[in-house]
């Protein structure tokens, strides 16, 4: 376990250096933030003063070395838009993003486990093909399409739910449902496959022979083994919500990290963009690392495989 953590740490450092370097130079190709701050018709002297104030007048290699040195101490500078520390703005918006992701994952898990268990346990049930078709089609619908439809139905026509902002519990419903509707079909298919495979195992036949059946059979014998494969999917989906729910947050005006990142890119706010991507990269990598360690702890087959590899000469 210690060796795995050391390897993961080395991978994280390498990843962050590569991402920071690529992002630094790509952002500089996007335009001049000093010109945007000063305005199109601003006096050249004003633009020059802004560049000097933010260190944008230095040669690009000097700016890069300064940036890397500051990143090592988690100093991304101040936002070019409001002068506040960039990393502080990112952490301020990270909470709403994580909360929305948690709500979406909860809905996703309940819906996918329920439908997936039914599909896997009842291969000959009436309506199974229709449900499978709905799941297959839903998996190909982008989240922003679902979000716009939900806004049109529940916010515009029925006027039951708010469509923008995070004011009150009801404002969570539409964005959480939007993200869950995008994630649930994939997880449903994984759960259905896992349950279907588990139903054909010998230990299930033995349990049936001993009198177990119905819901008790599913809860005590099938689901604990069938849901093992969903750990990887849920971890991947949560990582996606941290990094990829940008359009959903923009559509619903959600005050999260995704909306902050989009706004900062539009304003050429380099420090905030760099801090946002840095935190997202660490978060996604952290989720994947926890997922990897969880697999090693809960699945003895993984540990046995690794022990066999280590024992080889």
N, C-alpha and C positions, 0 to 999 in steps of 0.2 A: 504493500500500500504506500509506503514511504517513497519507493522508487517511482511509482506511478505519479504521485504528487509532484515530485521533482521534475519528471519529464513534462508533465502538464504545465508547470510553472515556466520551464524553458520555452515551451511552445507558445505560451501566452505572451511572453516578452518579445519573442520573434514576431508574432502576429501583430502586436501593437506597434512595433517599430515599422513594419512594412505598411500597415494601414495609415499610420501617421505620416509617413514619408509620401506615399502616393496621394493622400488627401491634401497635404500641404501644397504640392505642385499643381494638382488639378484645380484647386480653388484659385490659385493665382492666374490660371488661364481664363477664369470666368469673368474677370473685369476688375476695375479699380474701385475699391470701397471708398477711397478718399473722394473721388469724383461724385459718387452717389451721396455721400454725406454732405458734401458742399453744395450739390445741385449742379445741373447741367451748365448754367450760365455763370457759375461762380468765378471770382477772380482767381487767376493762377496762383497768386501768392497765398490765398486762403487754402487752396488745394495742397500746396507745398507744405504749409504749416500743419495741416491734418496728417499728411504722410509722415512728417518728421515726428509728430506727437505719438503716432502709433508704430513708429519704426519701419514704415513702409518705404522709406527713401533709401534704406541700406541695400547693398547688393543682395541678390537672392540667396547665394550661399551663406551669407552672414545671417540673414533672416532665418534660414533653415536651422543653422547651428544654435541660434538663440532659442528658436522654437523647441528643438529637441532637449536643450538644457532645461527649459522651463517645464516640459512635459515630465521629465524625470522627477520633479518635485510637485507634480500635479498642478502646475500653474499655467493656465491657458490664457491668461490675460483678462482684460475687461471687455465686455460687449461693446461693439462699435455703435450699437443703437441707443443704449441707455446708460452705458458706463458702469454697469454692475458686473461683479465677477462672473465670468462665463460658467465656471463649474458650479457656482451657487445657483444660477438660473436652471442649469440642467437638473440638479438634484431636486430643485423646487418642482419641476415638471415631471420628474420620474415617478413620484408618488401616485398621481392620477393615472398614469399609464399602467403601473403595476396593479392598481386597484381594478381598473377596467379589464386588464388581462386576467386577473383572478376570477372576476365575475363571469367572463366569457368561458374560461376553462371549466368552471363549476357547471354551467349550463351544458356545455359541450359534453362533459363526462356523464352527467345524468341522462341526457338524451341518447348519446351514443351507446352507453351501456345497456339501456333499456331496449332500444331497437335492435342493437347488435346481438344481444342475448336471445331475443325472440327469433331473429333470423337464423342464428346458429343452432338453436335448440329445436327449431321446428322446420326442418328442411322441406317438408311436404305440406306445410300449412297453406290454407287458402289465402290468396292475396300476397304471398311471399314475392312472386315475380313483380307485382306492381310496386311493392315497397322497395325492392332492389332497384327497379328502374328509377324511382324517385331519388334514391340515394345516389345512384350513378349520375343522374342529370344534375343534382344539386352540387356534386363535387366539382363540376365545371363552371359554376356561376361565380364570377368575381364578387368579392365582398362589397365593393362600392355599388354594384348593381342592386344587391340585396338591400343595402342601406338606403338607396334612393327610393326603392319600392316601399320600404317600411315607412319612410318619411311621408311619401305621397298618401299612403293609406291611413296611417295612424295619427299623423300630425296635421296634414293638410285637409284631407277629406273628413275623417272622423273627429279630429281635434281632441283626441284622448291623451296624447303624450307630447311632451316638448321635443323639438328636433335639434335644438342648439344649446350648448352649455352644459354645465354640471351642477345645476341648482336643484337640489332635492333628489330623493330616491327615484322618482319617475324618470328623471333625465338619464338614468343609467340603462333603462330597459332597451331602448332602440339600438344604441351602439353595442351593448353586450350581446343582444340577439343577432345583430349583424355579423359580429365576429364568430359567435358560436355556430351560426348557420353555415359559415364558410369552413369551419374546422370539423364539425360533427360528422359529415359524410365519410371523410377519411377514417376517423376513429371508429365509426360504426362498422365499416368493412373489416377493419382489423379485429374488432371484438367478435364479429360474426365468424370470421375465419378461425379465431382462437377457440371459441365455444364449440364450433362444429368439429374441430380436430379433437378437442377434449372429450366430446361426447362419444368418440369412437375408441377411447383408450380403455385398457383392461380394468383400471381401477374404478371406472364408472360402471362397467358391467358388473364388477364385484359388488359395488355399492347397491346396484339395483337388485342383485341376487339376495342381498341382505335386507331388502325391504325398503331401501331409500328410494324416493321418487319425487317428482314434481318440483316445487320450489326449494325444498330442503336439499335435494340432489344438486340443484344448480348453485345454491349458496355455499354449501359445505364442501362440495367436491369439484365442481366444474369451474366456477368463477375464479377461485384463488389461483388456479393454474392457467386458465385462459387469459386472465387480465395481466399476466406477467409481461406479455408482449406489448401491452398498451403503455407501459412505462416509458419506453423509448419514444412512442408517438406523442404522448402528452408533453414530454420534455421538449421535443422538437417544436411542437405547437406553441408552447409557452415562449420559447426562444423567438419564434416568428412574431408573436404578439409584441414582444419588446422591440423588435427591430423593424417589423414590416407592416404595422397597423397605421401607416402614415395617412393614407387616403381616408380611412374611416374616421380618424381624429379630425381631419380637415373638414370632412363632410358634416360631421356633427358638432363642429366647433368645440371639440373636447380639449381642455387645457392641459394636454399631456406633452410628452417628449416628442412625439411624432409631429405634432403641429408646430412646436417650437423649432424643430429642425427644418421643416418646410419654409417657415417664415424667415429663418436665419439665412437659408440659401438664397431666397429671393432678395434679401437685403444685403447680400455679400458680407454677412457678419461672420468673418472668419473664425474668431475665437469661440463663438457659441457652436458653430458647425463642428469644429474640431473637438471640442469638449463633448458634444452630443455623440458623435461617432465613437469616440474613445470609450465613453460609458456604455454605449450599446454593445460594443465589441467585448468589453469585459463581462457584461451581463450575459450575453449569449454564450461566451466561452465558459463562464461559471456554471450556467445551467447544464451545458453538455458535460462538464466535468463531474458535477453532482450526479447526473444521470449515469455516467460511466461507473462511478463508485457505487451507486445504488445497485446496479446490475451485478457487480462483483459480490455485494453483500447478500442479496436476496436470491441469486441464482447459483447454486453450488456447481452447476455444469461449467460456468465460466471460470470459476476458481480451479476446477479440476483440469480444464483445458490449459490454463496458464501454468499450473503446476507441472503438467506433463511436458510443456515446452521448455520450462526452466530446467527440468531434469535431463533433457537431452544433451549429449556432449557437443 
